[in-house]
């Protein structure tokens, strides 16, 4: 569990400088997926990722739709 949170915090500081509460669940889902396949080889990770994307899409209107949460300053480290 600690390694998961450390990975998420590193991503917040390094890649995603602002993680809003509105999309926090999506960020956590992304990193949970990465964490779950961390022991697989690169090609296996790519194959699994593509397989999970088949038949799914996220429309822009759904991404920006209000969900009652703030898109404020993110969470602390």
N, CA, C and O atoms as a Tripos MOL2 file, in Angstrom:
@<TRIPOS>MOLECULE
protein
  308   307    77     0     0
PROTEIN
NO_CHARGES

@<TRIPOS>ATOM
      1 N           0.8190   -1.1820    0.0000 N.3       1 UNK1
      2 CA          0.0000    0.0000    0.0000 C.3       1 UNK1
      3 C           0.8690    1.2540    0.0000 C.2       1 UNK1
      4 O           0.5800    2.2290   -0.6920 O.2       1 UNK1
      5 N           1.9320    1.2060    0.7860 N.am      2 UNK2
      6 CA          2.8050    2.3750    0.8540 C.3       2 UNK2
      7 C           3.4540    2.6720   -0.4910 C.2       2 UNK2
      8 O           3.5910    3.8350   -0.8710 O.2       2 UNK2
      9 N           3.8560    1.6190   -1.2190 N.am      3 UNK3
     10 CA          4.4920    1.8560   -2.5170 C.3       3 UNK3
     11 C           3.5060    2.4770   -3.5050 C.2       3 UNK3
     12 O           3.8920    3.2910   -4.3450 O.2       3 UNK3
     13 N           2.2340    2.0910   -3.4020 N.am      4 UNK4
     14 CA          1.2090    2.6870   -4.2780 C.3       4 UNK4
     15 C           1.0930    4.1800   -4.0200 C.2       4 UNK4
     16 O           1.1130    4.9730   -4.9610 O.2       4 UNK4
     17 N           0.9710    4.5710   -2.7580 N.am      5 UNK5
     18 CA          0.8180    5.9910   -2.4370 C.3       5 UNK5
     19 C           2.0640    6.7900   -2.7890 C.2       5 UNK5
     20 O           1.9680    7.9400   -3.2190 O.2       5 UNK5
     21 N           3.2380    6.1810   -2.6070 N.am      6 UNK6
     22 CA          4.4760    6.8560   -2.9950 C.3       6 UNK6
     23 C           4.5100    7.0980   -4.4990 C.2       6 UNK6
     24 O           4.9260    8.1640   -4.9510 O.2       6 UNK6
     25 N           4.0690    6.1010   -5.2770 N.am      7 UNK7
     26 CA          4.0300    6.2610   -6.7280 C.3       7 UNK7
     27 C           3.0610    7.3830   -7.1130 C.2       7 UNK7
     28 O           3.3710    8.1920   -7.9870 O.2       7 UNK7
     29 N           1.9040    7.4370   -6.4750 N.am      8 UNK8
     30 CA          0.9250    8.4800   -6.7650 C.3       8 UNK8
     31 C           1.4640    9.8530   -6.3840 C.2       8 UNK8
     32 O           1.2680   10.8190   -7.1210 O.2       8 UNK8
     33 N           2.1390    9.9530   -5.2460 N.am      9 UNK9
     34 CA          2.7060   11.2380   -4.8270 C.3       9 UNK9
     35 C           3.8270   11.6840   -5.7680 C.2       9 UNK9
     36 O           3.9430   12.8710   -6.0730 O.2       9 UNK9
     37 N           4.6530   10.7400   -6.2290 N.am     10 UNK10
     38 CA          5.7110   11.0940   -7.1890 C.3      10 UNK10
     39 C           5.1080   11.6080   -8.4880 C.2      10 UNK10
     40 O           5.6140   12.5650   -9.0740 O.2      10 UNK10
     41 N           4.0330   10.9790   -8.9370 N.am     11 UNK11
     42 CA          3.3660   11.4320  -10.1660 C.3      11 UNK11
     43 C           2.7960   12.8250   -9.9690 C.2      11 UNK11
     44 O           2.8410   13.6470  -10.8840 O.2      11 UNK11
     45 N           2.2620   13.0990   -8.7910 N.am     12 UNK12
     46 CA          1.6960   14.4160   -8.5010 C.3      12 UNK12
     47 C           2.7790   15.4790   -8.5790 C.2      12 UNK12
     48 O           2.5600   16.5530   -9.1400 O.2      12 UNK12
     49 N           3.9380   15.1900   -8.0230 N.am     13 UNK13
     50 CA          5.0300   16.1650   -8.0280 C.3      13 UNK13
     51 C           5.7330   16.2330   -9.3760 C.2      13 UNK13
     52 O           6.1940   17.3010   -9.7780 O.2      13 UNK13
     53 N           5.8230   15.1050  -10.0810 N.am     14 UNK14
     54 CA          6.6170   15.0580  -11.2980 C.3      14 UNK14
     55 C           5.8500   15.2520  -12.5850 C.2      14 UNK14
     56 O           6.2950   15.9980  -13.4560 O.2      14 UNK14
     57 N           4.7070   14.6010  -12.7300 N.am     15 UNK15
     58 CA          3.9690   14.6230  -13.9940 C.3      15 UNK15
     59 C           2.6990   15.4520  -13.9080 C.2      15 UNK15
     60 O           2.4810   16.3550  -14.7150 O.2      15 UNK15
     61 N           1.8700   15.1440  -12.9360 N.am     16 UNK16
     62 CA          0.5860   15.8240  -12.7650 C.3      16 UNK16
     63 C           0.7350   16.8300  -11.6300 C.2      16 UNK16
     64 O           0.5350   16.4880  -10.4640 O.2      16 UNK16
     65 N           1.0800   18.0450  -11.9600 N.am     17 UNK17
     66 CA          1.3500   19.0480  -10.9260 C.3      17 UNK17
     67 C           0.0920   19.4900  -10.2000 C.2      17 UNK17
     68 O           0.1650   20.0550   -9.1080 O.2      17 UNK17
     69 N          -1.0430   19.2380  -10.7940 N.am     18 UNK18
     70 CA         -2.3150   19.5740  -10.1570 C.3      18 UNK18
     71 C          -3.2590   18.4000  -10.3690 C.2      18 UNK18
     72 O          -3.5720   18.0500  -11.5070 O.2      18 UNK18
     73 N          -3.7070   17.7980   -9.2960 N.am     19 UNK19
     74 CA         -4.6950   16.7190   -9.3680 C.3      19 UNK19
     75 C          -5.9420   17.2320   -8.6690 C.2      19 UNK19
     76 O          -5.9600   17.4050   -7.4500 O.2      19 UNK19
     77 N          -6.9740   17.4700   -9.4490 N.am     20 UNK20
     78 CA         -8.1890   18.0430   -8.8830 C.3      20 UNK20
     79 C          -9.0600   16.9690   -8.2440 C.2      20 UNK20
     80 O          -9.0490   15.8170   -8.6790 O.2      20 UNK20
     81 N          -9.8080   17.3390   -7.2200 N.am     21 UNK21
     82 CA        -10.7450   16.3880   -6.6070 C.3      21 UNK21
     83 C         -11.7420   15.8280   -7.6270 C.2      21 UNK21
     84 O         -12.1790   14.6830   -7.5150 O.2      21 UNK21
     85 N         -12.0930   16.6490   -8.6210 N.am     22 UNK22
     86 CA        -13.0640   16.2260   -9.6240 C.3      22 UNK22
     87 C         -12.5930   14.9750  -10.3640 C.2      22 UNK22
     88 O         -13.4050   14.1080  -10.6860 O.2      22 UNK22
     89 N         -11.2950   14.8730  -10.6350 N.am     23 UNK23
     90 CA        -10.7730   13.7500  -11.4100 C.3      23 UNK23
     91 C          -9.8910   12.8280  -10.5840 C.2      23 UNK23
     92 O          -9.2210   11.9620  -11.1470 O.2      23 UNK23
     93 N          -9.8700   12.9870   -9.2720 N.am     24 UNK24
     94 CA         -9.0040   12.1910   -8.4090 C.3      24 UNK24
     95 C          -9.2350   10.6880   -8.5970 C.2      24 UNK24
     96 O          -8.2790    9.9130   -8.6330 O.2      24 UNK24
     97 N         -10.4800   10.2830   -8.7140 N.am     25 UNK25
     98 CA        -10.7750    8.8580   -8.8780 C.3      25 UNK25
     99 C         -10.1380    8.3070  -10.1500 C.2      25 UNK25
    100 O          -9.6640    7.1710  -10.1640 O.2      25 UNK25
    101 N         -10.1240    9.1080  -11.2240 N.am     26 UNK26
    102 CA         -9.5050    8.6640  -12.4750 C.3      26 UNK26
    103 C          -7.9920    8.5050  -12.3110 C.2      26 UNK26
    104 O          -7.4090    7.5400  -12.8040 O.2      26 UNK26
    105 N          -7.3610    9.4530  -11.6200 N.am     27 UNK27
    106 CA         -5.9200    9.3430  -11.3770 C.3      27 UNK27
    107 C          -5.6130    8.0940  -10.5400 C.2      27 UNK27
    108 O          -4.6890    7.3430  -10.8510 O.2      27 UNK27
    109 N          -6.3840    7.8840   -9.4930 N.am     28 UNK28
    110 CA         -6.1570    6.7210   -8.6280 C.3      28 UNK28
    111 C          -6.3710    5.4290   -9.4160 C.2      28 UNK28
    112 O          -5.5970    4.4840   -9.2700 O.2      28 UNK28
    113 N          -7.4100    5.3780  -10.2480 N.am     29 UNK29
    114 CA         -7.6440    4.1950  -11.0860 C.3      29 UNK29
    115 C          -6.4740    3.9410  -12.0300 C.2      29 UNK29
    116 O          -6.0560    2.7990  -12.2170 O.2      29 UNK29
    117 N          -5.9460    5.0130  -12.6260 N.am     30 UNK30
    118 CA         -4.8060    4.8670  -13.5360 C.3      30 UNK30
    119 C          -3.6060    4.2610  -12.8110 C.2      30 UNK30
    120 O          -2.9700    3.3360  -13.3160 O.2      30 UNK30
    121 N          -3.3050    4.7850  -11.6340 N.am     31 UNK31
    122 CA         -2.1380    4.2990  -10.9200 C.3      31 UNK31
    123 C          -2.3720    2.9410  -10.2650 C.2      31 UNK31
    124 O          -1.4230    2.1830  -10.0620 O.2      31 UNK31
    125 N          -3.6070    2.6280   -9.9360 N.am     32 UNK32
    126 CA         -3.9060    1.2800   -9.4380 C.3      32 UNK32
    127 C          -3.6460    0.2610  -10.5440 C.2      32 UNK32
    128 O          -3.0900   -0.8090  -10.2960 O.2      32 UNK32
    129 N          -4.0520    0.6020  -11.7600 N.am     33 UNK33
    130 CA         -3.7890   -0.2810  -12.8920 C.3      33 UNK33
    131 C          -2.3020   -0.4630  -13.1330 C.2      33 UNK33
    132 O          -1.8360   -1.5800  -13.3550 O.2      33 UNK33
    133 N          -1.5530    0.6380  -13.0890 N.am     34 UNK34
    134 CA         -0.1030    0.5530  -13.2720 C.3      34 UNK34
    135 C           0.5430   -0.2750  -12.1610 C.2      34 UNK34
    136 O           1.4520   -1.0660  -12.4120 O.2      34 UNK34
    137 N           0.0700   -0.0850  -10.9530 N.am     35 UNK35
    138 CA          0.6240   -0.8070   -9.8140 C.3      35 UNK35
    139 C           0.3550   -2.3100   -9.9430 C.2      35 UNK35
    140 O           1.2110   -3.1280   -9.6070 O.2      35 UNK35
    141 N          -0.8230   -2.6630  -10.4240 N.am     36 UNK36
    142 CA         -1.2060   -4.0700  -10.5230 C.3      36 UNK36
    143 C          -0.4350   -4.8310  -11.5910 C.2      36 UNK36
    144 O          -0.3230   -6.0550  -11.5160 O.2      36 UNK36
    145 N           0.1020   -4.1180  -12.5910 N.am     37 UNK37
    146 CA          0.8360   -4.8120  -13.6550 C.3      37 UNK37
    147 C           2.3380   -4.5090  -13.5970 C.2      37 UNK37
    148 O           3.0540   -4.7760  -14.5620 O.2      37 UNK37
    149 N           2.8110   -3.9670  -12.5060 N.am     38 UNK38
    150 CA          4.2040   -3.5170  -12.4010 C.3      38 UNK38
    151 C           5.2130   -4.6420  -12.5650 C.2      38 UNK38
    152 O           6.3460   -4.3820  -12.9710 O.2      38 UNK38
    153 N           4.8450   -5.8830  -12.2640 N.am     39 UNK39
    154 CA          5.7860   -6.9980  -12.3710 C.3      39 UNK39
    155 C           5.8020   -7.6250  -13.7630 C.2      39 UNK39
    156 O           6.6340   -8.4900  -14.0390 O.2      39 UNK39
    157 N           4.8880   -7.1990  -14.6470 N.am     40 UNK40
    158 CA          4.8430   -7.7230  -16.0140 C.3      40 UNK40
    159 C           5.8930   -7.0250  -16.8700 C.2      40 UNK40
    160 O           6.3320   -5.9200  -16.5500 O.2      40 UNK40
    161 N           6.2870   -7.6680  -17.9460 N.am     41 UNK41
    162 CA          7.2070   -7.0470  -18.8970 C.3      41 UNK41
    163 C           6.5090   -5.9320  -19.6660 C.2      41 UNK41
    164 O           5.2830   -5.8170  -19.6410 O.2      41 UNK41
    165 N           7.3000   -5.1160  -20.3480 N.am     42 UNK42
    166 CA          6.7640   -3.9700  -21.0810 C.3      42 UNK42
    167 C           5.7430   -4.3950  -22.1300 C.2      42 UNK42
    168 O           4.6660   -3.8030  -22.2140 O.2      42 UNK42
    169 N           6.0600   -5.4050  -22.9260 N.am     43 UNK43
    170 CA          5.1210   -5.8360  -23.9700 C.3      43 UNK43
    171 C           3.8330   -6.3800  -23.3740 C.2      43 UNK43
    172 O           2.7520   -6.1190  -23.9020 O.2      43 UNK43
    173 N           3.9270   -7.1250  -22.2930 N.am     44 UNK44
    174 CA          2.7220   -7.6410  -21.6330 C.3      44 UNK44
    175 C           1.8860   -6.4910  -21.0810 C.2      44 UNK44
    176 O           0.6580   -6.5290  -21.1580 O.2      44 UNK44
    177 N           2.5330   -5.4740  -20.5280 N.am     45 UNK45
    178 CA          1.8040   -4.3070  -20.0130 C.3      45 UNK45
    179 C           1.0720   -3.5940  -21.1480 C.2      45 UNK45
    180 O          -0.0910   -3.2160  -21.0060 O.2      45 UNK45
    181 N           1.7590   -3.4140  -22.2690 N.am     46 UNK46
    182 CA          1.1290   -2.7460  -23.4130 C.3      46 UNK46
    183 C          -0.0420   -3.5630  -23.9410 C.2      46 UNK46
    184 O          -1.1000   -3.0110  -24.2420 O.2      46 UNK46
    185 N           0.1400   -4.8670  -24.0540 N.am     47 UNK47
    186 CA         -0.9220   -5.7560  -24.5500 C.3      47 UNK47
    187 C          -2.1460   -5.7030  -23.6300 C.2      47 UNK47
    188 O          -3.2800   -5.6160  -24.1030 O.2      47 UNK47
    189 N          -1.9120   -5.7580  -22.3130 N.am     48 UNK48
    190 CA         -3.0170   -5.7060  -21.3490 C.3      48 UNK48
    191 C          -3.7410   -4.3720  -21.3850 C.2      48 UNK48
    192 O          -4.9680   -4.3190  -21.2930 O.2      48 UNK48
    193 N          -2.9800   -3.3000  -21.5200 N.am     49 UNK49
    194 CA         -3.5810   -1.9650  -21.5710 C.3      49 UNK49
    195 C          -4.4680   -1.8210  -22.8010 C.2      49 UNK49
    196 O          -5.6020   -1.3520  -22.7010 O.2      49 UNK49
    197 N          -3.9570   -2.2200  -23.9520 N.am     50 UNK50
    198 CA         -4.7450   -2.1290  -25.1890 C.3      50 UNK50
    199 C          -5.9890   -3.0030  -25.0930 C.2      50 UNK50
    200 O          -7.0650   -2.5930  -25.5290 O.2      50 UNK50
    201 N          -5.8590   -4.1900  -24.5340 N.am     51 UNK51
    202 CA         -7.0100   -5.0930  -24.4040 C.3      51 UNK51
    203 C          -8.1090   -4.4670  -23.5510 C.2      51 UNK51
    204 O          -9.2940   -4.6360  -23.8390 O.2      51 UNK51
    205 N          -7.7220   -3.7500  -22.5090 N.am     52 UNK52
    206 CA         -8.7220   -3.1040  -21.6440 C.3      52 UNK52
    207 C          -9.3670   -1.8870  -22.2980 C.2      52 UNK52
    208 O         -10.4510   -1.4690  -21.8900 O.2      52 UNK52
    209 N          -8.7130   -1.3110  -23.3120 N.am     53 UNK53
    210 CA         -9.2530   -0.1210  -23.9780 C.3      53 UNK53
    211 C         -10.2580   -0.4520  -25.0690 C.2      53 UNK53
    212 O         -11.0420    0.4100  -25.4680 O.2      53 UNK53
    213 N         -10.2480   -1.6710  -25.5510 N.am     54 UNK54
    214 CA        -11.1370   -2.0580  -26.6470 C.3      54 UNK54
    215 C         -12.5920   -1.8590  -26.2280 C.2      54 UNK54
    216 O         -13.0350   -2.3680  -25.1990 O.2      54 UNK54
    217 N         -13.3230   -1.1030  -27.0520 N.am     55 UNK55
    218 CA        -14.7380   -0.8720  -26.7930 C.3      55 UNK55
    219 C         -15.0320    0.2090  -25.7590 C.2      55 UNK55
    220 O         -16.1910    0.4140  -25.3960 O.2      55 UNK55
    221 N         -14.0050    0.9000  -25.2810 N.am     56 UNK56
    222 CA        -14.2100    1.9520  -24.2750 C.3      56 UNK56
    223 C         -13.7370    3.2770  -24.8390 C.2      56 UNK56
    224 O         -12.8000    3.3280  -25.6350 O.2      56 UNK56
    225 N         -14.3850    4.3310  -24.4270 N.am     57 UNK57
    226 CA        -13.9280    5.6550  -24.8060 C.3      57 UNK57
    227 C         -14.4250    6.6590  -23.7800 C.2      57 UNK57
    228 O         -15.4410    6.4390  -23.1200 O.2      57 UNK57
    229 N         -13.7170    7.7360  -23.6550 N.am     58 UNK58
    230 CA        -14.1040    8.8270  -22.7650 C.3      58 UNK58
    231 C         -14.3290   10.0510  -23.6290 C.2      58 UNK58
    232 O         -13.3940   10.5900  -24.2190 O.2      58 UNK58
    233 N         -15.5680   10.4810  -23.6960 N.am     59 UNK59
    234 CA        -15.8980   11.6650  -24.4880 C.3      59 UNK59
    235 C         -15.5470   12.9300  -23.7020 C.2      59 UNK59
    236 O         -15.6460   12.9650  -22.4760 O.2      59 UNK59
    237 N         -15.1400   13.9560  -24.4290 N.am     60 UNK60
    238 CA        -14.7780   15.2250  -23.7840 C.3      60 UNK60
    239 C         -15.9370   15.7640  -22.9510 C.2      60 UNK60
    240 O         -15.7270   16.2630  -21.8460 O.2      60 UNK60
    241 N         -17.1470   15.6680  -23.4690 N.am     61 UNK61
    242 CA        -18.2960   16.2090  -22.7220 C.3      61 UNK61
    243 C         -18.4790   15.4880  -21.3810 C.2      61 UNK61
    244 O         -18.9220   16.0960  -20.4060 O.2      61 UNK61
    245 N         -18.1420   14.2000  -21.3290 N.am     62 UNK62
    246 CA        -18.2250   13.4590  -20.0720 C.3      62 UNK62
    247 C         -17.0870   13.8370  -19.1290 C.2      62 UNK62
    248 O         -17.2690   13.8780  -17.9130 O.2      62 UNK62
    249 N         -15.9160   14.1130  -19.6960 N.am     63 UNK63
    250 CA        -14.7580   14.4880  -18.8950 C.3      63 UNK63
    251 C         -14.9710   15.8330  -18.2000 C.2      63 UNK63
    252 O         -14.5750   16.0040  -17.0480 O.2      63 UNK63
    253 N         -15.5880   16.7770  -18.8870 N.am     64 UNK64
    254 CA        -15.7480   18.1250  -18.3270 C.3      64 UNK64
    255 C         -17.1060   18.3380  -17.6620 C.2      64 UNK64
    256 O         -17.3660   19.4150  -17.1250 O.2      64 UNK64
    257 N         -17.9710   17.3310  -17.6910 N.am     65 UNK65
    258 CA        -19.3020   17.4690  -17.0840 C.3      65 UNK65
    259 C         -19.1760   17.6770  -15.5750 C.2      65 UNK65
    260 O         -18.3110   17.0750  -14.9390 O.2      65 UNK65
    261 N         -20.0290   18.5230  -15.0020 N.am     66 UNK66
    262 CA        -19.9770   18.7380  -13.5530 C.3      66 UNK66
    263 C         -20.3060   17.4470  -12.7990 C.2      66 UNK66
    264 O         -21.1860   16.6880  -13.2040 O.2      66 UNK66
    265 N         -19.5970   17.2120  -11.7130 N.am     67 UNK67
    266 CA        -19.8910   16.0420  -10.8950 C.3      67 UNK67
    267 C         -20.0320   16.4320   -9.4280 C.2      67 UNK67
    268 O         -20.0550   15.5660   -8.5530 O.2      67 UNK67
    269 N         -20.1260   17.7250   -9.1590 N.am     68 UNK68
    270 CA        -20.3230   18.1970   -7.7950 C.3      68 UNK68
    271 C         -19.0430   18.3920   -7.0090 C.2      68 UNK68
    272 O         -19.0800   18.8400   -5.8630 O.2      68 UNK68
    273 N         -17.8950   18.0590   -7.6180 N.am     69 UNK69
    274 CA        -16.6180   18.2220   -6.9360 C.3      69 UNK69
    275 C         -15.8510   19.4010   -7.5350 C.2      69 UNK69
    276 O         -16.0310   19.7500   -8.7010 O.2      69 UNK69
    277 N         -15.0170   19.9860   -6.7380 N.am     70 UNK70
    278 CA        -14.2160   21.1210   -7.1720 C.3      70 UNK70
    279 C         -13.1040   20.6660   -8.0840 C.2      70 UNK70
    280 O         -12.6020   19.5500   -7.9500 O.2      70 UNK70
    281 N         -12.7140   21.5270   -9.0140 N.am     71 UNK71
    282 CA        -11.5070   21.2740   -9.7850 C.3      71 UNK71
    283 C         -10.4120   22.1990   -9.2760 C.2      71 UNK71
    284 O          -9.6630   22.7990  -10.0480 O.2      71 UNK71
    285 N         -10.3410   22.2960   -7.9430 N.am     72 UNK72
    286 CA         -9.4600   23.2220   -7.2350 C.3      72 UNK72
    287 C          -7.9910   22.8720   -7.2970 C.2      72 UNK72
    288 O          -7.5200   22.3310   -8.2970 O.2      72 UNK72
    289 N          -7.2740   23.1720   -6.2510 N.am     73 UNK73
    290 CA         -5.8190   23.1560   -6.2640 C.3      73 UNK73
    291 C          -5.1840   21.7890   -6.0490 C.2      73 UNK73
    292 O          -3.9590   21.7200   -5.9580 O.2      73 UNK73
    293 N          -5.9250   20.7210   -5.9630 N.am     74 UNK74
    294 CA         -5.3340   19.3990   -5.8360 C.3      74 UNK74
    295 C          -5.2080   18.9680   -4.3790 C.2      74 UNK74
    296 O          -5.8360   19.5530   -3.4960 O.2      74 UNK74
    297 N          -4.3960   17.9450   -4.1310 N.am     75 UNK75
    298 CA         -4.2460   17.4410   -2.7690 C.3      75 UNK75
    299 C          -2.8100   17.6280   -2.3140 C.2      75 UNK75
    300 O          -1.9020   17.7860   -3.1300 O.2      75 UNK75
    301 N          -2.6180   17.6100   -1.0280 N.am     76 UNK76
    302 CA         -1.2950   17.8390   -0.4560 C.3      76 UNK76
    303 C          -0.4180   16.6050   -0.5170 C.2      76 UNK76
    304 O          -0.8880   15.4900   -0.7460 O.2      76 UNK76
    305 N           0.8590   16.8320   -0.3080 N.am     77 UNK77
    306 CA          1.8180   15.7220   -0.3850 C.3      77 UNK77
    307 C           1.9780   15.0460    0.9380 C.2      77 UNK77
    308 O           2.7470   14.0910    1.0540 O.2      77 UNK77
@<TRIPOS>BOND
     1     1     2 1
     2     2     3 1
     3     3     4 2
     4     3     5 am
     5     5     6 1
     6     6     7 1
     7     7     8 2
     8     7     9 am
     9     9    10 1
    10    10    11 1
    11    11    12 2
    12    11    13 am
    13    13    14 1
    14    14    15 1
    15    15    16 2
    16    15    17 am
    17    17    18 1
    18    18    19 1
    19    19    20 2
    20    19    21 am
    21    21    22 1
    22    22    23 1
    23    23    24 2
    24    23    25 am
    25    25    26 1
    26    26    27 1
    27    27    28 2
    28    27    29 am
    29    29    30 1
    30    30    31 1
    31    31    32 2
    32    31    33 am
    33    33    34 1
    34    34    35 1
    35    35    36 2
    36    35    37 am
    37    37    38 1
    38    38    39 1
    39    39    40 2
    40    39    41 am
    41    41    42 1
    42    42    43 1
    43    43    44 2
    44    43    45 am
    45    45    46 1
    46    46    47 1
    47    47    48 2
    48    47    49 am
    49    49    50 1
    50    50    51 1
    51    51    52 2
    52    51    53 am
    53    53    54 1
    54    54    55 1
    55    55    56 2
    56    55    57 am
    57    57    58 1
    58    58    59 1
    59    59    60 2
    60    59    61 am
    61    61    62 1
    62    62    63 1
    63    63    64 2
    64    63    65 am
    65    65    66 1
    66    66    67 1
    67    67    68 2
    68    67    69 am
    69    69    70 1
    70    70    71 1
    71    71    72 2
    72    71    73 am
    73    73    74 1
    74    74    75 1
    75    75    76 2
    76    75    77 am
    77    77    78 1
    78    78    79 1
    79    79    80 2
    80    79    81 am
    81    81    82 1
    82    82    83 1
    83    83    84 2
    84    83    85 am
    85    85    86 1
    86    86    87 1
    87    87    88 2
    88    87    89 am
    89    89    90 1
    90    90    91 1
    91    91    92 2
    92    91    93 am
    93    93    94 1
    94    94    95 1
    95    95    96 2
    96    95    97 am
    97    97    98 1
    98    98    99 1
    99    99   100 2
   100    99   101 am
   101   101   102 1
   102   102   103 1
   103   103   104 2
   104   103   105 am
   105   105   106 1
   106   106   107 1
   107   107   108 2
   108   107   109 am
   109   109   110 1
   110   110   111 1
   111   111   112 2
   112   111   113 am
   113   113   114 1
   114   114   115 1
   115   115   116 2
   116   115   117 am
   117   117   118 1
   118   118   119 1
   119   119   120 2
   120   119   121 am
   121   121   122 1
   122   122   123 1
   123   123   124 2
   124   123   125 am
   125   125   126 1
   126   126   127 1
   127   127   128 2
   128   127   129 am
   129   129   130 1
   130   130   131 1
   131   131   132 2
   132   131   133 am
   133   133   134 1
   134   134   135 1
   135   135   136 2
   136   135   137 am
   137   137   138 1
   138   138   139 1
   139   139   140 2
   140   139   141 am
   141   141   142 1
   142   142   143 1
   143   143   144 2
   144   143   145 am
   145   145   146 1
   146   146   147 1
   147   147   148 2
   148   147   149 am
   149   149   150 1
   150   150   151 1
   151   151   152 2
   152   151   153 am
   153   153   154 1
   154   154   155 1
   155   155   156 2
   156   155   157 am
   157   157   158 1
   158   158   159 1
   159   159   160 2
   160   159   161 am
   161   161   162 1
   162   162   163 1
   163   163   164 2
   164   163   165 am
   165   165   166 1
   166   166   167 1
   167   167   168 2
   168   167   169 am
   169   169   170 1
   170   170   171 1
   171   171   172 2
   172   171   173 am
   173   173   174 1
   174   174   175 1
   175   175   176 2
   176   175   177 am
   177   177   178 1
   178   178   179 1
   179   179   180 2
   180   179   181 am
   181   181   182 1
   182   182   183 1
   183   183   184 2
   184   183   185 am
   185   185   186 1
   186   186   187 1
   187   187   188 2
   188   187   189 am
   189   189   190 1
   190   190   191 1
   191   191   192 2
   192   191   193 am
   193   193   194 1
   194   194   195 1
   195   195   196 2
   196   195   197 am
   197   197   198 1
   198   198   199 1
   199   199   200 2
   200   199   201 am
   201   201   202 1
   202   202   203 1
   203   203   204 2
   204   203   205 am
   205   205   206 1
   206   206   207 1
   207   207   208 2
   208   207   209 am
   209   209   210 1
   210   210   211 1
   211   211   212 2
   212   211   213 am
   213   213   214 1
   214   214   215 1
   215   215   216 2
   216   215   217 am
   217   217   218 1
   218   218   219 1
   219   219   220 2
   220   219   221 am
   221   221   222 1
   222   222   223 1
   223   223   224 2
   224   223   225 am
   225   225   226 1
   226   226   227 1
   227   227   228 2
   228   227   229 am
   229   229   230 1
   230   230   231 1
   231   231   232 2
   232   231   233 am
   233   233   234 1
   234   234   235 1
   235   235   236 2
   236   235   237 am
   237   237   238 1
   238   238   239 1
   239   239   240 2
   240   239   241 am
   241   241   242 1
   242   242   243 1
   243   243   244 2
   244   243   245 am
   245   245   246 1
   246   246   247 1
   247   247   248 2
   248   247   249 am
   249   249   250 1
   250   250   251 1
   251   251   252 2
   252   251   253 am
   253   253   254 1
   254   254   255 1
   255   255   256 2
   256   255   257 am
   257   257   258 1
   258   258   259 1
   259   259   260 2
   260   259   261 am
   261   261   262 1
   262   262   263 1
   263   263   264 2
   264   263   265 am
   265   265   266 1
   266   266   267 1
   267   267   268 2
   268   267   269 am
   269   269   270 1
   270   270   271 1
   271   271   272 2
   272   271   273 am
   273   273   274 1
   274   274   275 1
   275   275   276 2
   276   275   277 am
   277   277   278 1
   278   278   279 1
   279   279   280 2
   280   279   281 am
   281   281   282 1
   282   282   283 1
   283   283   284 2
   284   283   285 am
   285   285   286 1
   286   286   287 1
   287   287   288 2
   288   287   289 am
   289   289   290 1
   290   290   291 1
   291   291   292 2
   292   291   293 am
   293   293   294 1
   294   294   295 1
   295   295   296 2
   296   295   297 am
   297   297   298 1
   298   298   299 1
   299   299   300 2
   300   299   301 am
   301   301   302 1
   302   302   303 1
   303   303   304 2
   304   303   305 am
   305   305   306 1
   306   306   307 1
   307   307   308 2
@<TRIPOS>SUBSTRUCTURE
     1 UNK1         2 RESIDUE 1 A UNK
     2 UNK2         6 RESIDUE 1 A UNK
     3 UNK3        10 RESIDUE 1 A UNK
     4 UNK4        14 RESIDUE 1 A UNK
     5 UNK5        18 RESIDUE 1 A UNK
     6 UNK6        22 RESIDUE 1 A UNK
     7 UNK7        26 RESIDUE 1 A UNK
     8 UNK8        30 RESIDUE 1 A UNK
     9 UNK9        34 RESIDUE 1 A UNK
    10 UNK10       38 RESIDUE 1 A UNK
    11 UNK11       42 RESIDUE 1 A UNK
    12 UNK12       46 RESIDUE 1 A UNK
    13 UNK13       50 RESIDUE 1 A UNK
    14 UNK14       54 RESIDUE 1 A UNK
    15 UNK15       58 RESIDUE 1 A UNK
    16 UNK16       62 RESIDUE 1 A UNK
    17 UNK17       66 RESIDUE 1 A UNK
    18 UNK18       70 RESIDUE 1 A UNK
    19 UNK19       74 RESIDUE 1 A UNK
    20 UNK20       78 RESIDUE 1 A UNK
    21 UNK21       82 RESIDUE 1 A UNK
    22 UNK22       86 RESIDUE 1 A UNK
    23 UNK23       90 RESIDUE 1 A UNK
    24 UNK24       94 RESIDUE 1 A UNK
    25 UNK25       98 RESIDUE 1 A UNK
    26 UNK26      102 RESIDUE 1 A UNK
    27 UNK27      106 RESIDUE 1 A UNK
    28 UNK28      110 RESIDUE 1 A UNK
    29 UNK29      114 RESIDUE 1 A UNK
    30 UNK30      118 RESIDUE 1 A UNK
    31 UNK31      122 RESIDUE 1 A UNK
    32 UNK32      126 RESIDUE 1 A UNK
    33 UNK33      130 RESIDUE 1 A UNK
    34 UNK34      134 RESIDUE 1 A UNK
    35 UNK35      138 RESIDUE 1 A UNK
    36 UNK36      142 RESIDUE 1 A UNK
    37 UNK37      146 RESIDUE 1 A UNK
    38 UNK38      150 RESIDUE 1 A UNK
    39 UNK39      154 RESIDUE 1 A UNK
    40 UNK40      158 RESIDUE 1 A UNK
    41 UNK41      162 RESIDUE 1 A UNK
    42 UNK42      166 RESIDUE 1 A UNK
    43 UNK43      170 RESIDUE 1 A UNK
    44 UNK44      174 RESIDUE 1 A UNK
    45 UNK45      178 RESIDUE 1 A UNK
    46 UNK46      182 RESIDUE 1 A UNK
    47 UNK47      186 RESIDUE 1 A UNK
    48 UNK48      190 RESIDUE 1 A UNK
    49 UNK49      194 RESIDUE 1 A UNK
    50 UNK50      198 RESIDUE 1 A UNK
    51 UNK51      202 RESIDUE 1 A UNK
    52 UNK52      206 RESIDUE 1 A UNK
    53 UNK53      210 RESIDUE 1 A UNK
    54 UNK54      214 RESIDUE 1 A UNK
    55 UNK55      218 RESIDUE 1 A UNK
    56 UNK56      222 RESIDUE 1 A UNK
    57 UNK57      226 RESIDUE 1 A UNK
    58 UNK58      230 RESIDUE 1 A UNK
    59 UNK59      234 RESIDUE 1 A UNK
    60 UNK60      238 RESIDUE 1 A UNK
    61 UNK61      242 RESIDUE 1 A UNK
    62 UNK62      246 RESIDUE 1 A UNK
    63 UNK63      250 RESIDUE 1 A UNK
    64 UNK64      254 RESIDUE 1 A UNK
    65 UNK65      258 RESIDUE 1 A UNK
    66 UNK66      262 RESIDUE 1 A UNK
    67 UNK67      266 RESIDUE 1 A UNK
    68 UNK68      270 RESIDUE 1 A UNK
    69 UNK69      274 RESIDUE 1 A UNK
    70 UNK70      278 RESIDUE 1 A UNK
    71 UNK71      282 RESIDUE 1 A UNK
    72 UNK72      286 RESIDUE 1 A UNK
    73 UNK73      290 RESIDUE 1 A UNK
    74 UNK74      294 RESIDUE 1 A UNK
    75 UNK75      298 RESIDUE 1 A UNK
    76 UNK76      302 RESIDUE 1 A UNK
    77 UNK77      306 RESIDUE 1 A UNK
